[in-house]
Amino acid sequence: MSGIWQALVGQDEVVADLQRAVADAESRIRGEPGPAMTHAWLFTGPPGSGRSTAATSFAAALVCPEGGCGVCQACRTAPLGGHPDVEVVRPQGVNYGVDEARALVKTAGFSPANSFWHVVVVEDADRLTDEAVNVLLKSIEEPPPHTVWILCAPSVEDVLPTILSRTRHVALRTPSSRDVADLLVERYGVDRAIAAFAARASQGHIGRARALATDEHARIRRQDVLRIPLQLHDIPSCFMNAANLISAATEDAKAITDPIDVFEDEQLASAYGAGSDVRIKGQLKRSMDAAIKELAKRQKTRSTRTVRDQIDRALVDLMGLYRDVLLIQFDSGVPLINEEMRPQLSQLARQGGANDTGRRLRAISYARAQVQANITPLLAMESLMVELKDPWIRSAIA
């Protein structure tokens, strides 16, 4: 693959389909038939499959004069949301509400500035509330002539049927470990052995693999999570490990959001001409105070979401660990995600049966759903740790 499509790993069929759509988009501009192109798309794929990358690459190709050359200004700015004709929208809170949906409809109605198409990429479309979907439906079904909607979600089951019926589906798969390892070696110059470990440990999640290959802190954090099952000896240790997990997730989330918050604060102050030697008065000050309050609200919701995302990442690592335990218990011969931990995995496998491990996996899956459903993370993690220690406790209580 070449041009803008180089960013997609292990998605050859998807790239071929999107390239045909870009070619037919050019045909439609000339007034010719273009059946491979349509006005509304749904990109699905598991976390780390590159669905957002595919969506923004497709958007860039649509506004690129060369159909996705990968080097022009459009190709460099569109994936980052810096092109005037490509809107990349991410939820600032846990969900998209009605107000956000109305803003999207308004944005979609703008005419393109530099190209024929105006593309709106909606990431995490599974977080649209039912009411927000109702606001969007008419615009998705009958958008302005130059507007293209691209919605991203983990799977078709995560969006309402009314969305699915109005969009063309593009399904991405999890890249193979070999594809991810090759990417790390070729693009980032990572040592082959470390690349192989990162690709395996990330379970095909490209962004996670890059972090594990290039950031020692990420590797240490992951090891801390994977050691948790070996440290659950009694109720106090369960609560301590839950608190430690939440603390680590909060710290990592702050490392992500704090620089963004500082940049936004500086941008807002600059927009109002505020500074250490400038005093803002009257209506301008009231307007600035209102803007500061609104920005603080958005930053708080982003921080909350980022903490929950970091917790979910830890839970995915725990699921991978117990998946390996189950494979050892069944003597399956299937490659392990955490091969370097085989002695510890074997120890865990001897401490119970396959039914115990299955219950632990269900407990982790339930905890993930609780965290995403706005249950207090600490309570969800404390409950999970107790269940990991004693997977039958829920049955005993019932």
N, C-alpha and C positions, 0 to 999 in steps of 0.2 A: 504493500500500500504506500501511497505517496500523498503529499500535500497535507491538508487539514486532517485527513483520515488516519494519519500515522498515530494519532493519540489513542485510537481504539485498538485494544489488544484481544486477539482471538475472536473477532467478530466479522469474519470475511463475508459471510452471507448478508449480514445487516448492511455492511458498507456497500456491497454491490447494489442492494435495493435502494439505498439512499442516493447513490450516484445516479441511478436511473431516474429517481425522482427529481434530482437537480437538473438533469438533462431535459426532462419533460417540463420542468418549470420554465426553462429557457424557451421551449417550444410554445408554451402557453403565452409567454410574453409576446411572441411573434404572431399570435393568433392561430397557432396550429394545435392539433390535438395533443394532449399530454396526460394520458391515463395514469401514469405512475405518480403524478403529483396530485395532492389534495390539500384542502385548507385546514384540516384538523388532524393531529397525530397524537397517539398515546404510546410513549416509550416505557416499556417495563423491563425489569431485570432485578435480580437480587442485589443487595448492597455490595458495592465494589465492582459490579459488572461493567460499569462505565456508562450507565444509562444517561446521566447528566452530561457526560462528555460527548456521547453520541448526539444528544439533543442540541447542545451548543455548537458542535461541529457542523451538524446539518444546517443550523441557523446561519452559521458563518458562510457555508458554501452557497446558500441561497442569496446572500447579499454580496458575495465575492464576484467581481467581473469575470474571473476565470473559473468559476464553479468550485472553488475550494483549493486554491493554489497553496495555501498554508504560509505564505510569506508576505502578502499584501497587508495593508493597514486593516482592512475589513476582517481578514482571517486572524490577525493578532489581537484585535480589540473586541470582536463580537463574542467570543467565548467568555470573556471577562465582564460582559455587560457594558462595555465602553463604546459600542457602536450605536449611533442614533436610531438605527432601524432594527435593533435587536434588544428586546427587553428580557432580562433574566431575573425572574422573581422567585424569592425564597421566603418561606413563612418566618415572620419575626417572632411569633409566639408558637404555642403548641399546635394551633390550627389556623386555617384561613377562615375568617368570619365574613359576614355579609358586607361590612364596610370594605374589607380587602377585595372582595369579589367585585363590588361596584367600581373600585379603583381600577381593577384589571379590565373591566369592560370599557371604561373611559380610555385607558391606555391603548387598548386594541383598536379603538376608533380613530387614532391618529394616522395621518397619511405618512408614508415613508418620506425621508428627507433626501437620501443619497442613492437609493436603489429602488427597484420595482416593488420589493416585498417589505412588509413590516412584520417581524416575527416576534411572538410573545412566548417565551419559554417559562413554564410554570413547574418548578421543582416541587417534589413532595406533594403532588396533587392528591394523594390519598389523605392528606390532612384538610381537605376542603370539607366543611360541614355540609349537611344536606341543604341547609338554607342557602349557603354560598353557591352550591352547585346549581340550584334553581335560578340564581341570579345570572350565572354564566351561560346557561344552556342556549338561549337564543343567539348570543354572540358566537358561540362555538358552532352552532348549526348553520347560521347565516351571517358570517362575518363580513366586514367591508371587503371589497374586491381584492385589495392588496394585502390583507391580513392573513397570517398563518399562525395557528395555535399549535404549540407542542407541549403536551402535558407529560410529566414523568411520575411513575409510581412503581412500587416493588412488583406488583402483579395485577392482572385484570380483576382479581377478586377484591382488590383494595380500593377500587373505584366503583361508583354506582353504575348500574346497567345503562342509565340514560347518557352517561359520558361515553361508555364503551361503544354504544350504538351510533354515536355521532363522530367517531374518530377512526382513523386507520391505525391498526396495531403493529408495533415494531417490538419484537421480543428479543432481548439480549440474554446471553447465558453467562454463567460464571466462567471466566477464562481458566484454562488449565494451569497447573503449577509450572509446567515447562514454559508456557507462553509468558507468564508473569516473571519467572526467573530470567528469561532471555531479555525481557524489557529492562529489568534492573541492571543487567550487565551491560547491555548495549547503550541505553540512554543515560544511565547514572554512574556507570563505571564501577559498579559494586562487584566485589569478589564473588566468584562463582559459588563457593560454598555458602557464603552468607546469603546470597541471592536465593539459593535453593531452600535454605531454612526459612527465610522471610516469606517466600511464595507458599510454602507448605503451611507455615504457622498462620498466615493471613487468610487461609481457606479461599484463595482466589480474589480477595479484596485488594485491588491495585493500590489504592491510597494507603491502606494499612500495611501492605507489603513494603511500600517505599519508606514508610516511617520506621518499620522494624529493621530495614536494611541500613538506614542512614542515621538513625537516632538511638543512641545507647539508652537514653532515658525511657524511650518507648519499650525497649526490650526489658529493662529492669521492671517497669510497671507491669508488663505482662507476666513476668516470672512471679511477682508478688501476688498477682491474682491466682495463678495456677498453684501456688503453695497453700492457698486457703483451705482446700479440703483436708489437707494433712494436719491442720491446726485446730480443727473443730472437735475438741475433747469434752467440753461441757457447755452449759448455757452461757456463762460469762465469756468464754472464748468465742462463742457464736456472736454475741453482741459486740465484742471488741473488733472482730473481723468485719462485721457489717459497718461499724463506725469508720474503720480504716479505709474500707472501700469507698465510702461516701466522701471521706476527706480527700483521698487521692483523686477521685473524679472531679471534685470541686476545684482542686488545685490545678488540674490539667485544663479544666474548662476556663478558668481565669486566665491561664496562659494564652488561650485562644481568643477570648473576648476582650481582655483589657486593652490590647493594642488597637482593636477596632473602636472601642469606646473612646479612647484618647483621640484618635483621628477624627471621629464624629464630633466630639466636643470642640476640637480646634476648628473644624469646618464651620460649625454653627456660630462660634464666636466671631470668626472672620466674616461670615455672611452679614452679621449685624454690626460689624465695625468695632467690636468690643476688644479691649486690651487693658493692660495694666495701667496705662496712663489716659484711658478714655472712659468717661462716665456716660452711660446711656440713661436717658430720662424720658418721662412722659409715656406716650403711646408706644414708642419704639421699645422702651424697657418692658412694658406690659406684654407686648408681642413676643419679645425675646424670652421672657419668663415662661410664657405659655409654650413656646417652642422647646425650651429646656425641659419643662415638665413632660411633654410628649416624648422627647428623645429619651429621657430617663426611664419612662415606662417601656419603650421598645427595647432599651438595653437590658432592663430587668427580665423581660420575657425571653429575650435571646439567651441571657445567662442561664435561666432556668432550663430552657430547651437544650443548651449545650451540655449542662451537667447531666441531664437525663441521657443524652447521646453517649456520653463517656461511660455512664453506668451500663448502658446497653452493650457497648463494646466489650466491657469486662465480662458481662454475662455470656456473650457469644464465645469468648475464650473458654469460659467454664463449660459451656455445652460441648465444645470441641474436646475438652479433657475427658468428660464423662462418656462421650462418644468413643474415645479411645479405650476407656475402661471396659465398655460393653464389647468392643471388638476382641479384647484380650479374653474376656470371660467366655466368649463363644469360640475362641481359638480360630478366628476367621481367616487369618492370613492377609487381611486387607491392610494396606499401608496406614500407619498412624500419623495423625497430624503432629503429635508431640513425641516423635520417635526418641528424641534425646532424653525424654523423661520415662523411658520404659520401666526402669526399676521402681520408680514411685507409682507409676500406673499399675504395675503388677501388684504392688502392695495394696493399693486401693481395691483392685479386683478381688483379692483374697479376703477382704473385709466384709464382703456381702455377695449376693447373687445378682443375676441379670435383672430380676424383678426390682431389687433395690435400686439398681442403676437407672432402670426405666423410670421409676418414681422420681429420682433426683432430676432426670432430664425434664420430666413434666413440670417439676417444681420451678426449674429455671425458666422454662417457657412461660409459666404462669407469672413469674416475677417480672419478666420482660413486658408482658401485657399490662401488669399493674403499673409499672413505671410510666409507660406511655399513656396510661389512662389517668394520670395525675394523682395517683396514690402517693402519699408522702414517701420519698425514696428510702429514708432510713427505716421506716416501719416495714416496707417491702423487703429490704435486705435482711433485717433481723429475722423476719419470718422465714426467708429463704435459707439462711444459715442454719436455723434450727432444723429445717426439713432436710438439708444436706447431711447434717449429723445423724438424724433419725428420720429416714424417709417414710416411716409408717406412722408418724405421730399424727398426721391429719386423720387417718382412719381411726386411730385410737380415740381422738377427741370426738369424732363423729359417732 
